[in-house]
Amino acid sequence: GNQVSNRKEYRDLAELLLKVKTDIVNSQPAIEELASRLLARYPRRPAMKAELSTIFKKG
């Protein structure tokens, strides 16, 4: 998350986090916490915010 810098990389990160969230039982809180921390750390990256918001929508 700290190394991505464009929309494609943000999308790839979001897809990877969603895959982990669905594949590993009980990982949802940890993945959502990670996404929240990234969004808090980089508030001036609207593309990151848009792509990572999918993590909170898909359960």
Residue pairs with C-beta under 8 A, 6 or more apart in sequence:
1 13
1 34
1 38
2 41
4 10
4 12
4 13
4 48
6 47
7 47
7 51
10 45
10 47
10 48
10 50
10 51
10 52
11 51
13 51
13 52
14 51
14 52
14 54
14 55
17 31
17 34
17 35
17 52
17 55
18 54
18 55
18 58
20 27
20 31
21 27
21 28
21 31
21 32
21 55
21 58
28 59
31 55
32 55
32 56
35 52
35 55
35 56
38 48
38 52
39 48
39 49
39 52
42 48
43 49
